[in-house]
Amino acid sequence: MDNASLDVAEGRIVALIGPNGAGKTTLFTMVSGFQKPDTGTVTYQNQDITGMAPHAICQMGVTRTFQIVQPFAGLSVRENIAIGSHLHHPKRADALAEAAVVAESLGMKAMLDRPAQDLTVAGRKRLELARALATRPKLLLLDEVMAGLIPSEVLEIIPMIRKIRDSGVTILLIEHVMQAVMSLSEEAYVLAQGKMIAHGTPQQLVADPTVIEAYLGHGAAERLKAEHANA
């Protein structure tokens, strides 16, 4: 990171976008405690959480999903979700009961007793989201939860994320599916080569020459402008 900074206000859906290799997942890794930043601080609810252990940060209410989904293949969907529930429920029965409630909220009730290894890509993505929700987050970091999904599956996930926000969970999402970014986020930050190069509404950013250059390369903004003029 190169003096990259962002602020996520409570109750909002904020997107973090940028080209591959920009440092987006690294930023999530530092916020969630899996990596300590060399400089700078991570502040959550006016408290410095820089360098705290991931489980401690999770207990405070900050939970992340992972870009590469790796469920516990030998366990059922119910048992996978219960791993998140155990953060607040020491007793197995209570954790499994809450797992069922979370699964139903995401339309996964029929999958509860299936082995996680039998799920489709879309099912595994939904399971990753469910396991995170089972920790009862106040701030949810979603790392490309829609990557690899076909358009109809994306359309199913979008209202779920909006429903999660409406339940009182603040969301910061990394996403390359611009349909989702435009539909869900109220504001977005653009990260490129470890630097935060732009911030605004999604509508403002897709028209920003700096953002276009970051995604498509030097001269892209002028080429697009010329193509539009000649159309």
C-alpha positions as CSV (number, residue, x, y, z in Angstrom):
1,M,0.0,0.0,0.0
2,D,1.2,3.5,-0.8
3,N,-0.7,5.9,1.6
4,A,-3.9,4.2,0.6
5,S,-6.8,5.3,2.8
6,L,-10.6,4.8,2.8
7,D,-13.5,5.4,5.1
8,V,-16.6,3.2,5.3
9,A,-19.6,4.9,7.0
10,E,-21.9,2.7,9.1
11,G,-24.9,1.4,7.2
12,R,-23.5,1.8,3.7
13,I,-22.4,-0.5,0.9
14,V,-19.0,0.7,-0.4
15,A,-17.1,-0.9,-3.3
16,L,-13.3,-1.2,-3.7
17,I,-12.5,-1.7,-7.3
18,G,-9.3,-1.7,-9.4
19,P,-7.3,-3.8,-11.9
20,N,-5.9,-7.2,-11.0
21,G,-2.8,-6.9,-8.7
22,A,-3.8,-3.4,-7.4
23,G,-3.7,-4.5,-3.8
24,K,-7.4,-4.9,-3.0
25,T,-7.2,-8.3,-1.3
26,T,-4.0,-7.2,0.5
27,L,-6.0,-4.3,2.0
28,F,-8.6,-6.7,3.2
29,T,-5.9,-9.0,4.7
30,M,-4.6,-6.1,6.7
31,V,-8.0,-4.8,7.9
32,S,-9.0,-8.3,9.0
33,G,-5.7,-9.0,10.9
34,F,-4.1,-11.6,8.7
35,Q,-1.3,-9.2,7.9
36,K,0.1,-6.3,9.8
37,P,0.7,-3.1,7.8
38,D,4.3,-1.7,7.9
39,T,2.9,1.8,8.5
40,G,-0.5,3.4,9.0
41,T,-3.5,2.3,11.2
42,V,-6.7,0.4,10.9
43,T,-9.5,2.0,12.9
44,Y,-12.8,0.4,13.6
45,Q,-15.5,2.2,15.6
46,N,-12.9,4.7,16.8
47,Q,-10.6,2.0,18.1
48,D,-7.2,1.2,16.7
49,I,-7.2,-2.5,15.7
50,T,-4.0,-2.5,13.8
51,G,-2.1,-5.8,14.2
52,M,-4.8,-7.5,16.3
53,A,-5.3,-11.2,15.8
54,P,-7.9,-12.2,13.2
55,H,-10.1,-13.9,15.8
56,A,-10.1,-10.9,18.0
57,I,-11.1,-8.6,15.1
58,C,-13.8,-11.1,14.2
59,Q,-15.2,-11.0,17.7
60,M,-15.4,-7.2,17.5
61,G,-17.7,-7.6,14.5
62,V,-15.4,-7.4,11.4
63,T,-15.6,-10.5,9.2
64,R,-14.3,-11.2,5.7
65,T,-14.9,-13.7,3.0
66,F,-12.1,-15.1,0.8
67,Q,-11.7,-14.8,-2.9
68,I,-10.7,-18.5,-3.2
69,V,-13.5,-20.4,-1.6
70,Q,-12.3,-23.4,0.4
71,P,-15.1,-25.0,2.5
72,F,-14.4,-27.9,4.8
73,A,-15.2,-30.5,2.1
74,G,-15.7,-33.4,4.5
75,L,-18.4,-31.5,6.5
76,S,-22.0,-30.8,5.6
77,V,-23.2,-27.3,4.7
78,R,-24.8,-27.1,8.1
79,E,-21.5,-27.9,9.9
80,N,-19.5,-25.5,7.7
81,I,-21.8,-22.6,8.6
82,A,-21.8,-23.7,12.3
83,I,-18.0,-23.0,12.4
84,G,-18.9,-19.3,12.2
85,S,-21.7,-19.7,14.7
86,H,-19.3,-21.2,17.3
87,L,-17.9,-17.7,17.7
88,H,-20.9,-16.9,19.9
89,H,-22.2,-20.4,20.7
90,P,-19.9,-22.8,22.6
91,K,-22.5,-25.5,22.5
92,R,-22.7,-27.5,19.3
93,A,-26.5,-27.8,19.2
94,D,-26.8,-24.0,19.5
95,A,-24.2,-23.4,16.8
96,L,-26.0,-25.9,14.4
97,A,-29.4,-24.3,15.1
98,E,-28.1,-20.8,14.2
99,A,-26.4,-22.2,11.1
100,A,-29.9,-23.4,10.0
101,V,-31.3,-19.9,10.5
102,V,-28.5,-18.3,8.5
103,A,-28.8,-20.9,5.7
104,E,-32.6,-20.2,5.4
105,S,-32.0,-16.5,5.1
106,L,-29.8,-17.2,2.1
107,G,-32.1,-19.7,0.4
108,M,-29.9,-22.6,1.4
109,K,-32.3,-24.6,3.6
110,A,-32.4,-27.5,1.1
111,M,-28.6,-27.8,1.1
112,L,-28.1,-28.0,4.8
113,D,-27.3,-31.7,5.0
114,R,-25.4,-32.0,1.7
115,P,-21.6,-32.4,1.8
116,A,-19.9,-29.1,1.0
117,Q,-17.8,-30.8,-1.6
118,D,-20.9,-31.5,-3.7
119,L,-21.8,-27.8,-4.1
120,T,-21.5,-25.9,-7.4
121,V,-19.4,-22.8,-7.6
122,A,-22.5,-20.7,-6.9
123,G,-23.3,-22.9,-3.9
124,R,-19.8,-22.6,-2.5
125,K,-19.9,-18.8,-2.9
126,R,-23.2,-18.7,-1.0
127,L,-21.7,-21.0,1.7
128,E,-18.8,-18.7,2.1
129,L,-21.2,-15.8,2.6
130,A,-23.3,-17.8,5.1
131,R,-20.3,-18.8,7.2
132,A,-19.2,-15.2,7.5
133,L,-22.8,-14.1,8.4
134,A,-22.9,-16.7,11.1
135,T,-20.2,-14.8,13.0
136,R,-22.8,-11.9,13.3
137,P,-20.7,-9.2,11.7
138,K,-21.2,-5.5,12.0
139,L,-18.8,-4.9,9.1
140,L,-18.6,-7.5,6.3
141,L,-15.7,-7.5,3.9
142,L,-16.8,-9.4,0.7
143,D,-13.9,-10.4,-1.6
144,E,-15.2,-11.1,-5.1
145,V,-18.2,-13.0,-3.8
146,M,-19.7,-12.9,-7.3
147,A,-16.6,-14.0,-9.3
148,G,-17.2,-17.0,-11.5
149,L,-21.0,-16.7,-11.4
150,I,-23.1,-16.6,-14.5
151,P,-25.4,-13.5,-14.9
152,S,-28.5,-15.2,-13.5
153,E,-26.6,-16.2,-10.4
154,V,-25.3,-12.7,-10.0
155,L,-28.9,-11.5,-10.1
156,E,-29.7,-13.8,-7.2
157,I,-26.8,-12.6,-5.0
158,I,-27.4,-8.9,-5.5
159,P,-30.6,-8.7,-3.5
160,M,-29.1,-11.0,-0.8
161,I,-26.3,-8.5,-0.2
162,R,-28.8,-5.6,-0.1
163,K,-30.9,-7.5,2.4
164,I,-27.8,-8.1,4.6
165,R,-27.1,-4.4,4.6
166,D,-30.7,-3.6,5.4
167,S,-30.4,-6.0,8.5
168,G,-27.8,-3.6,9.9
169,V,-24.5,-4.9,8.5
170,T,-22.1,-2.4,6.8
171,I,-20.5,-3.8,3.7
172,L,-17.2,-3.2,2.0
173,L,-16.9,-5.2,-1.2
174,I,-14.2,-6.0,-3.7
175,E,-15.8,-6.7,-7.0
176,H,-15.0,-6.9,-10.7
177,V,-18.6,-7.5,-11.8
178,M,-19.5,-3.9,-12.6
179,Q,-23.2,-4.7,-12.8
180,A,-23.1,-5.5,-9.1
181,V,-20.9,-2.5,-8.3
182,M,-23.3,-0.1,-10.1
183,S,-26.4,-1.7,-8.6
184,L,-25.3,-2.1,-5.0
185,S,-22.7,0.5,-3.9
186,E,-23.5,4.0,-2.9
187,E,-19.8,5.0,-3.3
188,A,-16.6,3.4,-4.5
189,Y,-12.9,3.7,-4.2
190,V,-10.4,2.8,-7.0
191,L,-7.1,1.2,-6.1
192,A,-4.3,1.0,-8.6
193,Q,-0.7,-0.2,-7.9
194,G,-1.3,0.3,-4.1
195,K,-2.6,3.9,-4.5
196,M,-6.1,5.1,-4.0
197,I,-6.6,7.0,-7.3
198,A,-10.3,7.9,-7.2
199,H,-13.3,8.1,-5.0
200,G,-16.9,8.9,-5.8
201,T,-20.2,7.3,-6.9
202,P,-20.0,4.4,-9.3
203,Q,-21.6,6.6,-12.0
204,Q,-18.8,9.2,-11.6
205,L,-16.0,6.7,-11.6
206,V,-16.9,4.9,-14.8
207,A,-16.7,8.2,-16.6
208,D,-13.4,9.2,-14.9
209,P,-10.4,9.2,-17.4
210,T,-8.0,8.3,-14.6
211,V,-10.1,5.2,-13.7
212,I,-10.4,4.2,-17.4
213,E,-6.6,4.4,-17.8
214,A,-6.0,2.3,-14.7
215,Y,-8.2,-0.5,-16.1
216,L,-7.6,-0.3,-19.8
217,G,-4.1,1.2,-20.1
218,H,-2.5,4.5,-21.2
219,G,-4.4,6.3,-23.9
220,A,-7.6,4.3,-23.4
221,A,-9.7,7.3,-22.3
222,E,-8.8,9.3,-25.4
223,R,-9.5,6.3,-27.7
224,L,-12.9,5.7,-26.1
225,K,-13.7,9.4,-26.4
226,A,-12.7,9.3,-30.1
227,E,-14.7,6.2,-30.8
228,H,-17.8,7.7,-29.1
229,A,-17.4,10.9,-31.2
230,N,-17.2,8.8,-34.4
231,A,-20.1,6.5,-33.6
